[in-house]
């Protein structure tokens, strides 16, 4: 999976998003400030299509309306506004059309400046984009690849808002827990990942290990122009990748792992290779 999957493009000419504090919104009237916000908002370099082609199958999504804009259009957001959600969904659907055995997880977990009418608008966009590819809520353990292929389903949507109850194809957010370490220290991050894996539910949910470091205000203040990638990610990704390589998938093991800048190391291939350990378990003893 990728963290803030849509942030490969954010609009530094647009106003700062409603996910930001009032003080930052005031400062962001200065275009140089918006350039700095962009350096810390971008967590991916690859488009959705490029991420899909590189093996990413879980997408972490934050969305917002544009306050003051006429209509109910919804955009991806992380500090600054990204592309329209509709455009992103269509890009993903094009990939799925060409790869009918691939399955993706879309996790809509943060909503800003959205009332119920915005939610219904977005949910109908999701339905229009994927139609029969959407997998309705089911017991997690039943949802194998074989199950998805037989039903010709390719998309699971997780929707962290009470309106999920009105639509059978929206999975509740509590089926996709994603505990967050909120630290700049790689050793604390790895300890957190170990602890939360040990506490994960044995049955009934998916589970996201967020292998990401989060800048504090003082981190940003000290390294204003360097940005997230040069300050936190480059230096620590090798150690994070070593942790990934040491994991085991399956019950009480890793399930979904997310990272920033997924192309900087062999992240997706390393996560995918962990599945080989499950295949070894299935082989009869000789």
Secondary structure, DSSP 8 states (H G I E B T S, - for coil): -BTTTTTT---TTS-B-TTS-HHHHHHTTSHHHHHHHHHHH----S-HHHHHHTT--EEEEEEEE-TT-SS--EEEESSBEEEEHHHHHHHHHHHHHH-TT--EEEEEEEEES--HHHHHHHHHHHHHHHGGGB-----GGG--HHHHHHHT--EEEEE-SGGGGG-TTEEEGGGEE------S-HHHHHHHHHHHHHHS-SSS-EEEEE------HHHHHHTTTTHHIIIIIHHHHHHHHHHHHT--BSTTSB-EEEBSSTTTTTHHHHHHHTHHHHHHHHS---
